[in-house]
Structure formats: structure tokens, C-alpha cells
């Protein structure tokens, strides 16, 4: 999509895309499609019974406010220093205790908050659908400052190195002084004519930012001044139509040591040498939602609902799980010895990291899980599209 200050025009274009993709399994689950008798190849796979090999339990549940619904921003909470920070399209920002779910503070706002908050360095930052950035004190929820950006913010801001970095839906990255809110610099990337609804959050490295772009590339920027250091393709925008050429990198890349891992809508996953931008390997398995990384493997969910484990050092496929086909899976999150994905019907699925077998299943509720679950200290937290938060742990 081309940059626009009008949220309505963006949503109209997104609606056109949804119509064009009406037969795609990745879209099907957004509208709450349920399983039917006599399952067809285009319908979500039915869940089957299995012998659970681990026990998970719900630790607590809470509500962040009115959720994203069909806005399509994949809201995800942020965990930092024993607290869970969550935002809602309507309802402001809330902080909860990670272990108990106890409410710590609430920041009320009439603005439509989107994309989930970012946290770090004693701050919480969130963007809005109206092009505002709000920065709060992480301890109390008191507002520190606000700043205006040229377009809606549907990715969580990143905080670090004395700045707050904000990605807007027009392809721009803006850097603000963390203490004062003064803008330091901005960087623009030209958008393709048609893109997937969503943006990859900015990923911080030592003195560098990694940006997943809507044209299927990843760019490294110098954190102090926004100077481009390198750009590397993740998904190649090939095809005869704009629809076929969509190659967005919408899931957050993951930096492990000096290696950056990224995946794209073109179903390609790459490992890149962070300092130089040199590609280390490429694998034709992946999706727009992001990935999880362990000491030996990269976990990705593809648009068909297959979860893949790829060798971290070569990209070779270690295993794949197809039992969740067409269930509109989230990106995997690592929880202990398991990869966890959510689906359109409110279920979480724990898969064994060594072989991909199903190990446990839990239902958050009947609301779609679109944002990637997050984990800290053995606690897994997920936010559904209606703003509900649920935490799970092992018994």
C-alpha cells in the first residue's frame, strides 16, 4: 500500500486485498471460520486427540481493553523487569505483575493505541492509529512525553541507546530522544503498491537497528544517525501481479549473537551476518509472522499452517508439523523445551523442539490469537484480538 494519512483509505485497500484473498487459508481464520463435518481441503484442520506429554496450566487472565478486532495490527504484550505491559485499541496501556496478573497501573487514553507497547530503560512506548507516539514511565504509568509521526503506528516501538525508535506504516523510521521526545533523525523506505497489513517492529543491536521492510528486504541503520549500513533481500518480489509480488517482512527479525534471522511473506527464511549483511543461508520455508530461535534451530510457521524447525547453522529442515494446517497460526515462541503457536480459534499448541510432536494444548478462549505469544521467566503470555491476556506455565 502507498503511504496515506487517512486510516480509512488504508482500511479500504486492505479490504480489497481480503476480497482478493478470500480463498486463502491465512485469511479464512480472521473471520472466525469454524470446523465443519466432512472437512474440506480449504477448511482449517480439525484438532485431534493426542496423549499430552507435558502439563501446562493457566496462571492468570486479565483484560487490556477493547482489542484490535479486525484492524489487523497483531497486538502483542511486552515483558520487562517482571511486568507485562499491554495496550488496546481502546482502553489505554496497562501494567500487570508477570507472576500473578495483578494490575499495577493503568494509563487511560482516548487515542486508538495499536501494535502493542515496547518497553525498556524504564520506559514504555506505544503508537496510535492517528500517528501519535506516547512514552510513559514504566514504574508508574505517568506520561513522559508525546510526539507526532506522519502515519499510523502498527508496530511496537523499540527503546534503547537513549532513544525511542518508531516504525510508521508509510515505511518511515523515526528516532526520538528518550528523555525529551525531541526527534533526532528519520529514514524513509519506498513502499510497494500493495503490501500485507502489518509492520515488523524495529530490532535493536549494538549501535544498529534492523528494519524489516514491506518490499521483502531487511535494512541495517546506524542507531545514532539513521545512516543505512546495508540492505539484504529476504523474499524476492516476483510475479506478474502486485498480489503475487508481495514479499513483506512483517515479523520481527531475531538477532542471536552476530546473526540476524528473518522470514517473509514469500515463505523464505534467511540467516544474515549482522555486521556485514552477508547472507549465510536461505530456506524456502517461512511466513510473514516472524520466528523463534533456540540454541540449535529456527522455528517458523508458514501460510499453510505447517510449523518448521530449521537448522540454525545451515537452514536444513530438521522436522515439520502439518497437523495444524490452515489454522492461521501465529509465529512460534520458545517456551522451555517447546515451540508454542496460537491459532484462529483461540488455541495454543505446544510442540516438542526435538521432533515437532504435539505435547500439550490449551484454549485461551474463543477469540482469535493473531499476535505472537511472548515468554519470560518460564511464563508464556498471549493477547487475543479482543484485548484479553492469558498467562500459562508448566505444572
Secondary structure, DSSP 8 states (H G I E B T S, - for coil): ----S-HHHHHHHHHHHHHHTTT-HHHHGGGT----SS--TTS---------SS-EEEEEEEE-SB--TTS------EEETTEEEEEETBTEEEEEETTT--EEEEE--SS-EEEEEEEETTEEEEEETTSEEEEEETTT--EEEEEE-SS---S--EEETTEEEEE-TTSEEEEEETTT--EEEEEE----SS--S-----EEETTEEEEE-TTSEEEEEETTT--EEEEEESS---SSSTTTT-----S--EEETTEEEEE-TTS-EEEEETTT--EEEEES---TT-EEE-SSEEEEE-TTS-EEEEETTT--EEEEE-TTTTS-----EEETTEEEEE-TTSEEEEEETTT--EEEEEE--SS---S--EEETTEEEEE-TTSEEEEEEE-
